[in-house]
Amino acid sequence: MSKEKVYKVLESVKESALINQKDFEDQYHQSISNPDKFWREHGKRIDWVKPYTKIKDVSFDQDVKIRWFYDGTLNACVNCIDRHLNNRGDQTAIIWEGDNPNESREISYRDLHKMVCRFSNALRNIGAKKGARVTIYMPMIPEAAVAMLACARIGAVHSVVFGGFSPFIATWLIDFTGSPISPAYYVLFAALLTTLILLRLPESAHRPLE
């Protein structure tokens, strides 16, 4: 039977932590005793296109509904990338390790922003728009995350198909989702996304999106 070994947190790590045990417990009790007040304040930690005035609308009766900040509007991509550009633009946003230990990449927020804007505009050029269903069929590479962020940026709903599936299975799954982009075309297109969109589009293609 294996023995349990406890590694104590170093004091130097404690001092640089964003929260300590006491603050955590205080905030936890606040969230339980007055959740509306607690989340009204913490909701301000992210950027909103249209600020919220309503905090929650929750019911666990027969007609179950759970809505948070439901009269506000935000863009998830902007919160993941744009809000960091001024102060953290050159810091690392994505660390990727390939199957081969010698393959790795570090992508800054600034470079990630350019990649996502390029991808967003490319998706728009082939018909994707707000409310559209886009299926992503790509391997586990940083560009897969770029594709998801690009969908969020333009307001498209994305569905991910495991890149290890054969083209035949992927086509069937994509067709099943009813994505507006032709399945056969999209499977072929997805295999070329990295080269055609992220590497070969002109610099003007990654203009910021509203």
N, C-alpha and C positions, 0 to 999 in steps of 0.2 A: 504494500500500500504506500503510495507516494506521500511525502511529507509536505505540508503547506508552509511556504516561506513568504513572509511579509516584507516588502521593500518599503521602507519609510520614505516619505517625500522629503527631499532635501530642503533645508531652510532657504537656500538661494532660489529654489523653484517656488516655494511658498510666497516669497516676497514679490516675485514677478507675476504671480497668478492674477487673473482678472477678478477673482472673487475668493473670499475665504469662507470657512465653515459657518461662522456667525452670520455673515451677510447673506449667505445662501439660505440659512434657516429663517432669517428675518423676511427675506423676499418670499420664501415659500409660504409662510404664515400670512403675509399680506395677500398673496394670490388666492388663498383659501377664504380668508375673512372678508375681503372686499375685491372679488375678481374683476368687476367692472372698472374700478379705479386703477387697479394694478395694470390691466391690459390696455386701458386708455393711455397710460403713460408709456408703457413699453412698446406699444404700436408705433410710437413716434421714432423708434430706433431705425426704421427703414423709410425710404422715400416713397411718397405717394403722388400720383398724378392728380388725383382728386382726394383730398384729405377726408377721412371718415368722421362721422359724428355719432354713429351707432356702433356699439361694441359687440353685442351678441344677441342672437335670437335663437334660443335653444328650447326644445321640447322633446321629452322622451315618452310622451303618450303614444297612442296608436299612430298618430300622424307625426312620426319622428322627423325632426328637422334640426340641423346644426348649422348656424351661419355666424361667422365672425367678421367684424369690420365690413358689414355687407353693403353699406352705402358709399364705400370708398373705392377708388380705382388705383391699381399699381401695375407696374411692369416688372415681372420677376427678373428678366434679363438685365434691365437697368440697375436693379438692386444688386445683382451678382457682379456686375462689371463697372458700369458707368460711374457709380457713386464712389468708386475707389480710384478713379483715374487721376484726380488732382493731387492726392496725397500719397497714393500707393501705386501709381502707374507703372513704375519700373520694378515693383516687387513681383514675386512669383505667384501666379494665380493657380496654375496647374502643374503638378509634378507627375510625369508619366514614366512608368517602367515597363519595358517590353518583355516578351517571353525570353528573349535573349538578354542576359545580364548586361551585355555591352551596349544595349539600346535603351536610351533614356532621353527625355526632353523636359525642359523647364520653360513654361510659357508665361510671360508677364501679363499683367492686366491690360497694358497698352496693346501688346501684340494680339491678345485674345479678343480685344475690342475690334481690331481691324479684321480679324478672321471672321468673327460673328457678323459684322456688318456686311462683309463680302457675301457670306453665305445667305444672309437675309435677303439681299438684293437679288441674288441668283434664284432663290426660291420664288420671289415675286415675279421674276422674269418668266418663270415657267408656270405661272398661274396660281401659286399659293398666296393666300391672303387671310385676313382676320376671320376666324371661325372655320377655316378650311381644315380638313383632316390630312395630315402628312405622315406617311410611314417611313421610318428610318431603318435601313437595312445595311449596316456597316459593321466592321470588326471593332474590337476594343482598342480604339486609338483615340487621341485627343479630339480628332475631328468629329467623332460621334457626339461628344459633349458640345462641340461647336454647333452641330446640327440642331441639337435640342434647344440650346440657348437662342439660336436663330429663329426657331419656331415660336418660342416665347416672345421674342422681340417683335415679331409681326402679328402676334395674336393667333397663330395657328395652333391647332391641337395636334400633338405628336404621339405616335404609337411606335414602339421599338420592336423590331423583329430581330431575333438573335442572329448575328452574322455567321454563325456556324451552320445554319440551315442551308440546304441546297437551294439553288435558284428556283427549282420547281416548287418546293414547299414554301419558300419565301413569297413567290408570286401568288400562290393560293391564299396565304395569310393576308397579304396586302390587299388582294381582291376582296377578301372577306370583310376588311375594315371599311371598304367603300371610300378609300382615299381618292380625291379628285384627280390625282395624277395617274395616268394609265399604268397598271401594274407591270406589264412587260417592259414598257419604256423605263419605269422607275427602277426596276431591278438592274437593268443595264446602266442606267444613270448613276445609281448609288455606287456601283463599282468604280466609277470614274470621278466621284465627287472631289476627292482630295486633290487630284491633279488639275482637273478642269476648273474647279471653283476657287480653291484656296491658293493655288500656285499660279494660275495662268490668267486670271481675270486682271484687267488693268487696275491701276491704283484708284481710279475714279469710281470703281465699282464698290469700294468699301466706304462710301460717304456715309456719315451718320444718318440713322433713321429717326423719324419723329416718334 
